[in-house]
Amino acid sequence: MKLRVAGLVVLMAMSASAEIYTDSSGDIDAGISNGGGTLDILSMEVTHNATDLMFSLTLNGNVSTTDWGNFMIGIATGGTGTTTGNGWNRPINLDSPIGGMDFWIGSWVNSGGGSQLWSYNGASWDGPAALGSYTITPGVQSVLDFMVPLATLGLSDGDTFYFDAYSTGGGGSDSAVDALSNPSVSITSWSQTYTSSESGGGLSAYTIPEPATLSLLGLGALSALVLRRRRR
């Protein structure tokens, strides 16, 4: 969107403001390995553009040094979901006000890393399919970036979806060692079943703003810019 104000051309990118969801640090049971901190989830930023949804997950450790760990995102869009299970058949469930989990993102950081997208068809999980992109940025606090097309998730302007992010080990029965939406210890043994819900360990929600809302946000930013210019 381009506006000309008093000879000043302002370019405004009409994209949503990011929402940042934080988790406590160190909230992993003492009897379970934290992977040198890499299984300790610190936060996740969620945003979108006209075509894609983006998740940016921050971990409390260097994944290139530890070189192991799996990281997942469970999503409920209000479609045909399930409250028992997920695409990887881990002991992790999600129960939201609009239904169960209907999309599952699974990823890993070892051997160069990789990711998968699974969808629930009402009876079983379909997949794996490719994400739009998945990138790993190692560091003292490592960052994992996931991008998924909105159309793939069946989401559009004004929709609200529920989600949670999890860290775990490489075993097929490993559960949620840490969960983004739960500020406390999520499990006390590797194979303990974990459920994300508003009445249980916690759940997060994100609403895709309507274009009118984005326009108002953009006009607000523009007004502030013009006011600063006039004051000069």
C-alpha positions as CSV (number, residue, x, y, z in Angstrom):
1,M,0.0,0.0,0.0
2,K,1.5,3.4,-1.1
3,L,0.4,6.8,0.3
4,R,1.8,10.2,-0.5
5,V,1.6,12.7,2.3
6,A,3.0,16.2,1.9
7,G,5.5,15.0,-0.6
8,L,6.5,12.0,1.5
9,V,5.9,8.6,0.0
10,V,5.2,6.0,2.6
11,L,5.3,2.3,1.8
12,M,3.2,0.3,4.3
13,A,3.5,-3.5,4.3
14,M,0.1,-4.8,5.1
15,S,0.9,-7.8,7.2
16,A,-0.2,-8.7,10.7
17,S,1.7,-7.7,13.8
18,A,3.5,-10.7,15.4
19,E,2.1,-12.3,18.5
20,I,4.8,-13.6,20.9
21,Y,3.9,-16.5,23.2
22,T,6.3,-17.1,26.1
23,D,7.1,-20.1,28.2
24,S,9.0,-20.4,31.5
25,S,12.7,-21.3,31.3
26,G,13.9,-24.4,33.1
27,D,10.4,-26.0,33.3
28,I,11.6,-29.5,32.6
29,D,11.5,-32.3,35.2
30,A,14.9,-32.9,36.8
31,G,14.7,-36.6,35.9
32,I,14.4,-35.9,32.2
33,S,17.3,-34.7,30.0
34,N,16.9,-31.1,28.7
35,G,19.2,-31.7,25.8
36,G,21.7,-29.1,26.9
37,G,18.9,-26.6,27.1
38,T,17.6,-27.3,23.6
39,L,14.5,-29.0,24.8
40,D,13.7,-26.0,26.9
41,I,11.2,-23.9,24.9
42,L,11.4,-20.1,25.7
43,S,8.9,-18.6,23.2
44,M,7.2,-18.7,19.9
45,E,6.4,-15.9,17.6
46,V,3.4,-16.3,15.3
47,T,2.6,-14.1,12.3
48,H,1.4,-14.3,8.7
49,N,1.4,-12.6,5.4
50,A,-1.1,-12.8,2.5
51,T,-0.4,-16.4,1.8
52,D,1.5,-18.0,4.6
53,L,1.5,-18.6,8.4
54,M,4.9,-18.4,10.2
55,F,6.0,-19.9,13.5
56,S,9.4,-19.0,15.0
57,L,10.3,-21.2,18.0
58,T,13.1,-20.1,20.3
59,L,15.0,-22.7,22.4
60,N,17.3,-22.3,25.4
61,G,20.4,-24.0,23.9
62,N,22.5,-24.6,20.9
63,V,21.1,-27.3,18.6
64,S,24.3,-27.6,16.6
65,T,26.3,-28.5,19.7
66,T,23.7,-31.0,21.1
67,D,22.5,-32.2,17.6
68,W,19.4,-34.0,18.8
69,G,15.8,-33.3,19.6
70,N,12.4,-33.2,18.0
71,F,10.1,-30.2,17.9
72,M,6.4,-30.3,17.1
73,I,3.4,-28.0,16.7
74,G,-0.2,-29.3,17.2
75,I,-2.9,-27.2,15.5
76,A,-6.7,-27.1,15.8
77,T,-8.4,-25.1,13.1
78,G,-12.0,-26.1,13.8
79,G,-12.0,-28.8,11.1
80,T,-12.3,-32.6,11.6
81,G,-9.9,-33.0,14.4
82,T,-9.0,-35.6,17.1
83,T,-8.5,-35.2,20.8
84,T,-6.4,-38.4,21.0
85,G,-3.1,-38.7,19.1
86,N,-1.2,-36.9,16.4
87,G,0.7,-37.4,13.2
88,W,3.7,-39.0,14.8
89,N,1.6,-41.2,17.2
90,R,3.3,-39.6,20.2
91,P,1.5,-39.6,23.6
92,I,0.5,-36.0,23.0
93,N,-3.1,-34.8,22.6
94,L,-4.8,-31.4,22.0
95,D,-8.4,-30.5,23.0
96,S,-9.5,-27.0,22.1
97,P,-12.8,-25.0,22.2
98,I,-13.2,-25.6,18.5
99,G,-12.3,-29.3,18.5
100,G,-9.3,-31.5,18.4
101,M,-6.0,-31.5,16.5
102,D,-6.3,-31.6,12.8
103,F,-2.8,-30.6,11.8
104,W,0.6,-31.7,13.1
105,I,4.0,-30.3,12.3
106,G,6.9,-32.5,13.2
107,S,10.6,-31.5,12.9
108,W,14.1,-32.5,14.0
109,V,17.5,-30.8,14.2
110,N,19.9,-33.7,13.9
111,S,21.6,-34.7,10.6
112,G,20.9,-31.4,9.0
113,G,17.3,-31.2,10.2
114,G,14.0,-31.8,8.5
115,S,10.2,-31.3,8.9
116,Q,6.9,-32.8,8.0
117,L,3.2,-31.7,7.9
118,W,0.4,-34.2,8.8
119,S,-3.4,-33.7,8.5
120,Y,-6.2,-35.6,10.1
121,N,-9.0,-36.8,7.7
122,G,-11.5,-37.7,10.4
123,A,-10.3,-41.3,10.8
124,S,-6.5,-41.3,10.4
125,W,-3.5,-39.0,9.7
126,D,-2.5,-38.2,6.2
127,G,1.2,-37.5,5.4
128,P,3.9,-36.7,5.5
129,A,3.7,-33.6,3.3
130,A,6.2,-30.8,2.9
131,L,6.0,-27.4,4.7
132,G,6.5,-24.2,2.9
133,S,9.9,-24.0,4.5
134,Y,11.8,-25.0,7.7
135,T,15.0,-23.3,8.8
136,I,17.3,-23.8,11.8
137,T,19.4,-21.0,13.3
138,P,21.8,-22.4,15.9
139,G,23.1,-20.2,18.7
140,V,23.1,-19.8,22.5
141,Q,19.4,-19.6,22.0
142,S,18.5,-21.5,18.8
143,V,15.6,-20.5,16.6
144,L,13.5,-22.8,14.4
145,D,11.3,-21.2,11.7
146,F,8.4,-22.9,10.1
147,M,6.2,-21.6,7.2
148,V,2.9,-23.2,6.1
149,P,0.6,-22.0,3.4
150,L,-2.7,-20.7,4.9
151,A,-4.6,-22.5,2.1
152,T,-3.1,-25.8,3.2
153,L,-4.5,-25.3,6.7
154,G,-7.8,-24.0,5.4
155,L,-7.4,-20.7,7.2
156,S,-8.3,-17.2,6.0
157,D,-8.9,-13.6,7.4
158,G,-10.8,-13.5,10.6
159,D,-10.2,-17.2,11.5
160,T,-8.9,-18.2,15.0
161,F,-7.0,-21.4,15.5
162,Y,-5.6,-23.0,18.7
163,F,-2.1,-24.5,19.0
164,D,0.7,-25.7,21.2
165,A,4.4,-26.4,20.6
166,Y,6.4,-29.3,22.1
167,S,9.9,-30.5,22.5
168,T,10.8,-34.2,22.8
169,G,13.4,-36.9,22.2
170,G,13.8,-39.2,19.2
171,G,12.0,-42.2,20.7
172,G,8.6,-43.2,19.2
173,S,7.0,-43.1,22.7
174,D,8.6,-39.9,23.9
175,S,6.1,-37.3,25.0
176,A,6.1,-33.5,25.5
177,V,9.2,-32.8,27.6
178,D,8.3,-29.2,27.4
179,A,5.1,-27.5,26.2
180,L,5.0,-23.8,25.1
181,S,1.6,-23.1,26.7
182,N,2.4,-24.7,30.0
183,P,4.7,-22.6,32.3
184,S,5.1,-25.6,34.6
185,V,6.6,-29.1,34.2
186,S,4.6,-30.9,31.6
187,I,5.6,-34.5,32.2
188,T,7.7,-36.4,34.8
189,S,8.5,-39.5,32.7
190,W,9.4,-39.8,29.0
191,S,6.3,-41.7,28.0
192,Q,3.7,-39.9,30.1
193,T,0.7,-38.8,28.1
194,Y,0.4,-35.0,27.8
195,T,-2.8,-33.1,26.7
196,S,-2.9,-29.4,25.7
197,S,-6.3,-27.9,26.8
198,E,-7.6,-24.8,28.4
199,S,-8.5,-26.8,31.5
200,G,-5.3,-28.8,31.5
201,G,-1.7,-27.8,30.8
202,G,-2.6,-24.8,28.7
203,L,-3.4,-23.8,25.1
204,S,-2.6,-20.8,22.9
205,A,-4.8,-19.1,20.2
206,Y,-4.0,-16.9,17.2
207,T,-6.5,-14.8,15.2
208,I,-5.7,-13.8,11.6
209,P,-6.7,-10.1,11.4
210,E,-9.3,-8.9,8.9
211,P,-7.9,-6.6,6.2
212,A,-9.9,-3.7,7.7
213,T,-8.1,-4.2,11.0
214,L,-4.7,-4.3,9.2
215,S,-5.6,-1.0,7.4
216,L,-6.4,0.7,10.7
217,L,-3.1,-0.5,12.1
218,G,-1.3,0.8,9.1
219,L,-3.1,4.2,9.2
220,G,-2.2,4.5,12.9
221,A,1.4,4.0,12.1
222,L,1.2,6.5,9.2
223,S,-0.4,9.1,11.5
224,A,2.4,8.7,14.0
225,L,5.0,9.1,11.2
226,V,3.3,12.3,9.8
227,L,3.1,13.8,13.3
228,R,6.8,13.2,14.0
229,R,7.6,14.8,10.6
230,R,5.5,17.9,11.4
231,R,7.2,18.3,14.8
232,R,10.6,18.4,13.1
